[in-house]
Amino acid sequence: MLSPNDSAPAYSRNAAPFLHGPESEAMIRAVEAGQYGHHDQTERFEAELAEFLGVADVVAVSRCTAAMHLALSAAGVGRGDEVVVPSQTFCATVHAIRAAGAVPRFADIDPDTQCVTAQTIAEAITADTRAVLPVHYGGRAVDLTSLKPRLDEERIAIVEDAAHSFGSRHLGGKRVGTTAALTCFSFGPIKTITSIEGGAIVPRDPREAERLRTVRLLGIRPKQAERIRSTHYPVDGVGLPYHLSAVHAAVGRVQLAHYRVVADQRRMLWQSYCTALADLEGVRLIDVDIARTVPFNAVVRVPDRDRVFARMKAAGIGVGVHYPPNHLQPAFRGWTRPRPLPATEATARELLSLPFHPAMTIHDVTAVVEVLATML
Ligand SMILES: Cc1ncc(COP(=O)(O)O)c(C=O)c1O
């Protein structure tokens, strides 16, 4: 096991990729085989992801942002539609909605989990809502079971931003990606498994899978091997270069094979933070529902966050902020119909992400919490 940049203390980084060793060799093999685009490695990665999740099919793409753009389009979301989404997410979620031609309608969150709930989503739905896009913040699966009958009746699709939640489970035990929603994963550098950059969509049926595969490869349906045998190949519709290269897929396959090591380590670190923070007055750990979740981060709410952030940084602790709310971002302010988001706004100014990545040890967690305790 190794982590890049080993010389600095692990807690000096807020997050970091985690490599097991064979990734480099797998990548070199793909490079030497000349597999730079969509190739066999990509299809093997898709099959292994489907097997891991226990679903019929998975479509690999270049990133989770691309996955959400394609999934929203597959759900029929387009110009003039609204998509209900938390403001408390990475800006990529909102960009994907804009890329699909739709506008976000921001929903408030549960302050304890930083996730939308069935109720906050229900309150935001209008006659123009075509999809809801819950974000599994910190890895915690959002449960929309109670809202499902209304969504079905009003023909509103569920597209899940599961960038943080690969491997997590819903209430009832089903893995994220197996509840018949269009689920979008990220395999970016600091995710539970990484393909350096990458993502995937769990489609709802085989026809949708085929459509997604065509669109992610510039609308070209035949496989590369068939394409090069003919003087003509059909371009069957609008598409984008959203495919996952074989070099990335080769890394993702190694990471998937080592998933358990990282999942256990992430759970152990989160539990260690939970224990170490228990007696710290005024500090509240965002609850990821650890029994079902592979945590992506360890986020606390602290008073006077900006001062604590600056002092922790000065002390060499890799703190971060996930996320400044999107409804207040200059890029997104103009065209959204404003709604009150009291929990989002009240808690956003308190959020502090503590260092959290699998190369850390329990001693790193103790060191971080000891420093934090001196700053309150
Ligand atoms: C909540 C969330 N959604 C979407 C994304 C975008 O993922 P990608 O970088 O794979 O496009 C991220 C990336 O960190 C994220 O944290």
PDBQT file of the ligand as one rigid body, heavy atoms in Angstrom, charges set to zero:
ROOT
HETATM    1  C1  LIG A 401     -20.756  15.591  -4.774  1.00  0.00    +0.000 C 
HETATM    2  C2  LIG A 401     -19.980  15.528  -6.054  1.00  0.00    +0.000 A 
HETATM    3  N1  LIG A 401     -20.645  15.460  -7.218  1.00  0.00    +0.000 NA
HETATM    4  C3  LIG A 401     -20.000  15.393  -8.402  1.00  0.00    +0.000 A 
HETATM    5  C4  LIG A 401     -18.636  15.406  -8.472  1.00  0.00    +0.000 A 
HETATM    6  C5  LIG A 401     -17.956  15.381  -9.805  1.00  0.00    +0.000 C 
HETATM    7  O1  LIG A 401     -17.256  14.206 -10.002  1.00  0.00    +0.000 OA
HETATM    8  P1  LIG A 401     -16.194  14.103 -11.213  1.00  0.00    +0.000 P 
HETATM    9  O2  LIG A 401     -14.981  14.845 -10.799  1.00  0.00    +0.000 OA
HETATM   10  O3  LIG A 401     -15.961  12.633 -11.354  1.00  0.00    +0.000 OA
HETATM   11  O4  LIG A 401     -16.847  14.696 -12.405  1.00  0.00    +0.000 OA
HETATM   12  C6  LIG A 401     -17.886  15.473  -7.282  1.00  0.00    +0.000 A 
HETATM   13  C7  LIG A 401     -16.413  15.464  -7.343  1.00  0.00    +0.000 C 
HETATM   14  O5  LIG A 401     -15.719  15.545  -6.389  1.00  0.00    +0.000 OA
HETATM   15  C8  LIG A 401     -18.575  15.538  -6.048  1.00  0.00    +0.000 A 
HETATM   16  O6  LIG A 401     -17.906  15.615  -4.891  1.00  0.00    +0.000 OA
ENDROOT
TORSDOF 0
